[in-house]
Amino acid sequence: MTTTPFRWMRTLAGALALGASLLAATGASAQAGDNEFAQVIAAAQNDIVKGPQDVKLSGQAVLHLPEGKVYIPQPHAAKLMHAMGNPGDYSDLAGIVFPRGDGDWFVTMRFEKSGYIKDDDAKHWDAADMLKSFKEGTEASNEERKKMGGRALEITGWAQEPTYAADTHRLVWAMKSREVGAPANEPAGVNYNTYALGREGYMSLNLVTGLDDLPKYKADAQQLLGALEFDNGKRYADFNASTDHVAEYGLAALVLGVGAKKLGLLAVIGAFFLKFAKIIVLAVVGFGGAIMKFFGRKKSEETV
């Protein structure tokens, strides 16, 4: 029997994709996946943006990419997802940000053209009620999750309660979940969700890391969120009530709806997630050859 690190890369990619593809990920050969991954990294090298530098996003905003961060644009970002073993449609993926140095995290960036989202309900929402809704919804969907090949999940609480800054139109929240029956001390992953609202929709910056490391890395996500600036005419304040489309939902529904979708896919990610996340980061910032040697060595060691 052979177990390879690529299996855990697939899990990581599924967490980043935040789509049904995590549950549908196939058992394609690790060798094929390794080769594809190496090819994607090699092809992306000339297009990787290293901070400090401005990056235009989806015709909506600019990211003032800070020092110490790198940005992988499309089409490489989508190909990177596929290479890590996670199929799916990434047409709405603007790009992926990685730390340039030591750091076990990624940030995926997407623009959702939802229309202008009214933020009035942020003044009155109840985090306890929202948590209860998450728990009930997750329990109700566990049977369907099992049919799709996933494992039952349970919500254990907020990693950060939903917080909205009305002056900057920024929303932040993070949910803790785990597989039902998993040991309490098992390392877990977490999605730290940050959103910037604009005139035509919202930009999401989704940090994926280990739950234990969230206090260490959430400042990186907040830094990126603060470095995002909508273009003139695309800002939240540019909304024109007589001409612009208004979303059918508010902020609370955004958290509950998008959160429920993500939690249907984000299973608990163990110690291998944390270990191999770092390896992928190293490959992205210029060590593609080293990672392929590492994979070859690990496969030899793990064949029994």
C-alpha positions as CSV (number, residue, x, y, z in Angstrom):
1,M,0.0,0.0,0.0
2,T,1.3,3.5,-0.9
3,T,0.3,6.7,0.9
4,T,1.6,9.9,-0.6
5,P,1.7,13.6,0.5
6,F,-0.3,14.4,-2.6
7,R,-3.4,13.0,-0.9
8,W,-3.1,15.8,1.6
9,M,-2.4,18.4,-1.1
10,R,-5.8,17.3,-2.5
11,T,-7.4,18.0,0.8
12,L,-5.8,21.4,1.0
13,A,-6.9,22.2,-2.5
14,G,-10.5,21.2,-1.6
15,A,-10.5,23.5,1.4
16,L,-9.3,26.4,-0.8
17,A,-11.8,25.6,-3.6
18,L,-14.8,25.8,-1.2
19,G,-16.9,23.8,-3.6
20,A,-18.3,20.4,-4.0
21,S,-15.1,19.3,-5.7
22,L,-13.5,18.4,-2.3
23,L,-16.1,15.6,-1.9
24,A,-15.8,14.6,-5.5
25,A,-12.0,14.5,-5.7
26,T,-10.8,11.5,-7.6
27,G,-7.9,9.1,-6.8
28,A,-5.8,10.1,-9.7
29,S,-2.2,8.8,-9.5
30,A,0.2,10.8,-7.4
31,Q,2.8,10.7,-10.0
32,A,0.6,12.4,-12.6
33,G,-0.4,15.0,-10.0
34,D,3.2,15.6,-9.0
35,N,4.2,16.2,-12.7
36,E,1.3,18.5,-13.3
37,F,2.0,20.5,-10.2
38,A,5.7,21.0,-11.2
39,Q,4.6,22.1,-14.7
40,V,2.1,24.7,-13.3
41,I,4.7,26.2,-10.9
42,A,7.3,26.3,-13.7
43,A,4.8,28.0,-16.1
44,A,3.8,30.5,-13.4
45,Q,7.2,31.7,-12.4
46,N,7.4,34.7,-14.8
47,D,3.9,35.8,-13.8
48,I,4.1,35.6,-10.0
49,V,3.9,39.0,-8.5
50,K,6.1,39.8,-5.6
51,G,5.2,42.5,-3.2
52,P,5.3,45.4,-2.8
53,Q,3.4,45.9,-6.0
54,D,-0.2,46.8,-7.0
55,V,-2.4,44.1,-8.4
56,K,-5.6,44.8,-10.3
57,L,-8.4,42.5,-9.4
58,S,-11.5,41.5,-11.5
59,G,-11.9,45.0,-12.9
60,Q,-13.1,46.1,-9.5
61,A,-10.3,46.8,-7.2
62,V,-6.5,47.0,-6.6
63,L,-4.6,45.0,-4.1
64,H,-1.6,46.9,-2.7
65,L,0.4,43.6,-2.3
66,P,2.6,44.1,0.7
67,E,6.3,43.1,1.1
68,G,6.7,39.5,1.9
69,K,3.7,38.3,-0.1
70,V,3.4,36.8,-3.5
71,Y,0.4,36.7,-5.8
72,I,-0.4,34.0,-8.4
73,P,-2.8,35.3,-11.1
74,Q,-5.1,33.5,-13.4
75,P,-4.9,31.2,-15.3
76,H,-2.2,29.8,-13.2
77,A,-4.3,30.0,-10.0
78,A,-7.0,27.8,-11.5
79,K,-4.4,25.4,-12.9
80,L,-2.7,25.2,-9.5
81,M,-6.0,24.1,-7.9
82,H,-6.4,21.4,-10.5
83,A,-2.8,20.3,-10.2
84,M,-3.3,19.8,-6.4
85,G,-6.0,17.3,-7.2
86,N,-9.2,19.4,-7.0
87,P,-11.3,19.8,-10.1
88,G,-13.8,22.5,-10.5
89,D,-14.7,25.8,-12.1
90,Y,-12.5,28.7,-10.9
91,S,-13.7,31.4,-13.3
92,D,-14.5,33.7,-10.3
93,L,-11.0,33.2,-8.7
94,A,-9.0,36.3,-9.1
95,G,-5.8,34.8,-7.7
96,I,-4.0,33.3,-4.7
97,V,-1.7,35.0,-2.2
98,F,1.1,33.1,-0.4
99,P,3.6,34.2,2.2
100,R,7.0,34.5,0.6
101,G,8.9,33.3,3.7
102,D,7.9,30.9,6.5
103,G,4.1,30.6,7.0
104,D,1.5,27.9,6.6
105,W,-1.3,29.7,4.9
106,F,-2.9,30.7,1.7
107,V,-5.4,33.4,0.8
108,T,-7.8,32.9,-2.1
109,M,-9.3,36.0,-3.7
110,R,-12.7,36.1,-5.5
111,F,-15.1,38.7,-6.6
112,E,-18.8,37.9,-6.3
113,K,-21.0,40.1,-8.5
114,S,-24.0,39.9,-6.1
115,G,-25.1,43.5,-6.4
116,Y,-25.0,46.1,-3.7
117,I,-25.5,44.4,-0.3
118,K,-27.3,46.5,2.3
119,D,-25.5,46.4,5.7
120,D,-28.4,47.5,8.0
121,D,-28.8,44.1,9.6
122,A,-25.3,44.1,11.0
123,K,-26.5,46.5,13.7
124,H,-29.0,43.9,15.0
125,W,-27.7,40.4,14.3
126,D,-27.2,37.9,17.1
127,A,-24.0,35.8,16.9
128,A,-25.5,33.2,19.2
129,D,-28.5,32.7,16.9
130,M,-26.3,32.6,13.8
131,L,-24.2,29.9,15.5
132,K,-27.3,27.9,16.3
133,S,-28.4,28.1,12.6
134,F,-25.0,26.9,11.5
135,K,-25.2,23.9,13.9
136,E,-28.7,23.0,12.9
137,G,-28.0,23.3,9.2
138,T,-24.8,21.2,9.4
139,E,-26.6,18.4,11.3
140,A,-29.4,18.4,8.8
141,S,-27.0,18.1,5.9
142,N,-24.8,15.3,7.3
143,E,-26.8,12.5,5.6
144,E,-26.4,14.1,2.3
145,R,-22.7,14.8,3.0
146,K,-22.2,11.1,3.7
147,K,-23.9,10.1,0.4
148,M,-21.4,12.4,-1.4
149,G,-18.5,10.6,0.2
150,G,-17.8,13.1,2.9
151,R,-17.9,12.6,6.7
152,A,-20.3,14.0,9.2
153,L,-19.3,17.4,10.6
154,E,-20.2,19.2,13.8
155,I,-19.9,22.9,14.5
156,T,-17.8,23.6,17.7
157,G,-18.1,27.4,17.8
158,W,-16.9,30.6,16.3
159,A,-13.2,31.0,15.7
160,Q,-14.2,34.6,15.4
161,E,-17.7,36.0,15.7
162,P,-18.9,38.0,12.7
163,T,-17.6,41.5,12.9
164,Y,-18.6,44.3,10.5
165,A,-16.8,47.7,10.3
166,A,-19.4,50.1,8.9
167,D,-16.9,52.8,8.2
168,T,-14.8,50.6,5.9
169,H,-17.5,48.1,4.8
170,R,-15.3,45.1,5.9
171,L,-16.7,41.9,7.3
172,V,-14.7,39.2,9.1
173,W,-15.8,35.9,10.6
174,A,-14.4,32.3,11.1
175,M,-16.1,29.1,12.1
176,K,-14.7,26.1,13.9
177,S,-15.8,22.6,12.8
178,R,-14.6,19.1,13.0
179,E,-15.5,15.6,11.9
180,V,-18.0,13.9,14.2
181,G,-16.0,11.6,16.5
182,A,-12.6,13.1,15.8
183,P,-10.2,13.2,18.8
184,A,-10.4,16.5,20.6
185,N,-6.6,17.0,20.2
186,E,-6.6,16.4,16.4
187,P,-5.2,19.4,14.5
188,A,-7.9,21.2,12.5
189,G,-8.0,23.6,9.7
190,V,-10.0,26.8,9.6
191,N,-11.2,29.2,7.0
192,Y,-10.8,32.8,8.1
193,N,-13.3,34.8,6.0
194,T,-12.8,38.4,5.2
195,Y,-14.9,40.4,2.8
196,A,-14.8,43.9,1.3
197,L,-18.1,45.3,0.1
198,G,-18.3,47.3,-3.1
199,R,-20.9,48.9,-5.3
200,E,-21.5,45.8,-7.5
201,G,-20.7,43.0,-5.1
202,Y,-18.0,41.9,-2.7
203,M,-14.4,40.7,-2.8
204,S,-13.7,37.7,-0.5
205,L,-10.3,37.0,0.9
206,N,-10.3,33.6,2.4
207,L,-7.4,32.6,4.6
208,V,-6.8,28.9,5.0
209,T,-4.6,27.7,7.8
210,G,-4.5,25.5,10.9
211,L,-6.9,26.4,13.6
212,D,-4.1,26.5,16.2
213,D,-2.1,28.9,13.9
214,L,-5.0,31.3,13.3
215,P,-4.0,33.8,16.0
216,K,-0.6,33.9,14.4
217,Y,-1.7,34.3,10.8
218,K,-5.0,36.2,10.9
219,A,-3.0,39.5,11.0
220,D,-1.8,38.6,7.5
221,A,-5.4,38.2,6.3
222,Q,-6.3,41.5,7.9
223,Q,-3.3,43.2,6.3
224,L,-4.4,42.0,2.9
225,L,-8.0,43.1,3.5
226,G,-6.7,46.6,4.5
227,A,-4.6,46.6,1.4
228,L,-7.6,46.1,-0.9
229,E,-9.0,49.3,-2.5
230,F,-12.0,49.4,-4.8
231,D,-11.6,51.5,-8.0
232,N,-13.3,54.9,-8.3
233,G,-16.9,54.2,-9.3
234,K,-16.8,50.7,-7.8
235,R,-16.7,51.7,-4.2
236,Y,-19.6,51.0,-1.7
237,A,-20.1,54.8,-1.4
238,D,-20.6,55.1,-5.2
239,F,-23.9,53.2,-5.0
240,N,-26.7,54.8,-7.0
241,A,-30.1,53.7,-5.7
242,S,-31.8,54.7,-9.0
243,T,-29.7,52.6,-11.3
244,D,-27.8,49.9,-9.4
245,H,-28.8,46.3,-8.6
246,V,-29.4,45.6,-4.9
247,A,-28.7,42.0,-3.7
248,E,-31.6,40.0,-2.5
249,Y,-29.9,39.4,0.9
250,G,-28.1,41.3,3.6
251,L,-24.9,40.6,5.5
252,A,-26.3,38.0,7.9
253,A,-27.5,35.9,5.0
254,L,-24.1,36.4,3.3
255,V,-22.4,34.8,6.4
256,L,-25.0,32.0,6.8
257,G,-25.3,31.2,3.1
258,V,-21.7,31.3,2.1
259,G,-20.6,29.8,5.4
260,A,-23.0,26.8,5.0
261,K,-21.6,26.2,1.5
262,K,-18.1,26.2,2.8
263,L,-18.7,24.0,5.8
264,G,-20.2,21.3,3.6
265,L,-16.8,20.9,2.1
266,L,-14.2,21.8,4.8
267,A,-13.6,18.7,6.8
268,V,-11.1,18.6,9.6
269,I,-7.6,18.9,8.2
270,G,-4.9,17.2,10.3
271,A,-1.2,17.5,10.9
272,F,-0.3,16.6,7.3
273,F,-2.3,19.7,6.1
274,L,0.0,21.9,8.1
275,K,3.1,20.1,7.1
276,F,2.5,20.1,3.3
277,A,1.0,23.6,3.2
278,K,4.5,24.8,3.9
279,I,6.0,22.7,1.2
280,I,3.5,24.1,-1.4
281,V,4.4,27.6,-0.3
282,L,8.1,26.9,-0.9
283,A,7.4,25.5,-4.3
284,V,5.3,28.6,-5.3
285,V,8.0,31.1,-4.4
286,G,10.7,29.4,-6.4
287,F,11.7,26.0,-5.1
288,G,9.7,23.8,-7.6
289,G,12.6,21.4,-8.2
290,A,13.1,20.8,-4.5
291,I,9.5,19.9,-3.9
292,M,9.5,17.2,-6.6
293,K,12.6,15.6,-5.1
294,F,10.9,15.7,-1.7
295,F,7.8,14.0,-3.1
296,G,9.9,11.3,-4.8
297,R,11.8,10.6,-1.5
298,K,8.6,10.5,0.6
299,K,6.9,8.1,-1.8
300,S,9.8,5.7,-1.5
301,E,9.8,6.0,2.3
302,E,6.0,5.5,2.5
303,T,5.6,2.4,0.3
304,V,5.0,-0.7,2.4
